[in-house]
Amino acid sequence: MAFMLHLTIGDIWNTINNTEKRYGAAVIGVLCVVLSAANAANQYYAVDPFAGKLLGGTLIWLCTAAALITDTWRLNPSEEGLVPLYPVVGEAETSFMWFGNNDAEDE
């Protein structure tokens, strides 16, 4: 369950960062991804230490990703300044192919 939670948090963060480009919320999101990976590695380590160590190795990359995401947020302020670290209503819009109107169908 801990690994499924980690994958879910990572998928939500991916949408916030790459699709919606909400860089402020992505900073908090990537920290949640790091914490969920650490929790999953700890849970795996309790059952099989080798599995926990393997999963814990991904924390190296996730810490690097967290630094990159934080710097992306810091180096790309909007006209009003840095985007807040919490989700706000803004220009970003999430749409799904399988829900609602699809512009590709209209063409």
BELPE-V585633 format. One record per residue. N is the residue number from 0. SS is DSSP state (hx for helix, st for strand, lp for the rest). PHI is phi in degrees with one decimal (* if undefined). Layout:
BEGIN
n ss phi
N SS PHI
N SS PHI
END
This chain:
BEGIN
n ss phi
0 lp *
1 hx -64.2
2 hx -70.5
3 hx -64.4
4 hx -61.9
5 hx -60.0
6 hx -64.8
7 hx -66.4
8 hx -62.4
9 hx -63.2
10 hx -68.8
11 hx -64.0
12 hx -61.2
13 hx -60.0
14 hx -65.2
15 hx -62.3
16 hx -80.2
17 hx -92.9
18 hx -90.7
19 lp -85.4
20 lp 54.9
21 lp -93.5
22 hx -66.7
23 hx -65.2
24 hx -66.4
25 hx -66.4
26 hx -63.9
27 hx -66.2
28 hx -61.7
29 hx -69.0
30 hx -67.3
31 hx -65.7
32 hx -64.3
33 hx -61.9
34 hx -65.5
35 hx -69.3
36 hx -67.6
37 hx -64.6
38 hx -64.5
39 hx -62.7
40 hx -62.6
41 hx -65.1
42 hx -63.9
43 hx -66.4
44 hx -62.2
45 hx -64.7
46 hx -90.7
47 lp -143.7
48 hx -54.3
49 hx -64.5
50 hx -63.9
51 hx -63.4
52 hx -67.8
53 hx -63.3
54 hx -68.7
55 hx -65.5
56 lp -63.4
57 hx -69.0
58 hx -63.4
59 hx -61.7
60 hx -66.3
61 hx -65.6
62 hx -67.0
63 hx -64.9
64 hx -62.1
65 hx -62.3
66 hx -64.8
67 hx -65.5
68 hx -64.9
69 hx -63.2
70 hx -69.6
71 hx -61.6
72 hx -64.1
73 hx -67.7
74 hx -87.2
75 lp -124.1
76 lp -73.2
77 st -83.8
78 lp -62.5
79 lp -86.9
80 st 120.5
81 lp -66.1
82 lp -68.2
83 lp -60.6
84 lp -80.0
85 lp -113.1
86 lp -65.8
87 lp -132.5
88 lp -72.9
89 lp -152.8
90 lp -77.5
91 lp -67.5
92 lp -139.9
93 lp -99.9
94 lp -134.9
95 lp -121.9
96 lp -59.5
97 lp -92.1
98 lp -124.1
99 lp 72.4
100 lp -78.6
101 lp -113.6
102 hx -61.5
103 hx -66.2
104 hx -72.3
105 hx -74.3
106 lp -83.0
END
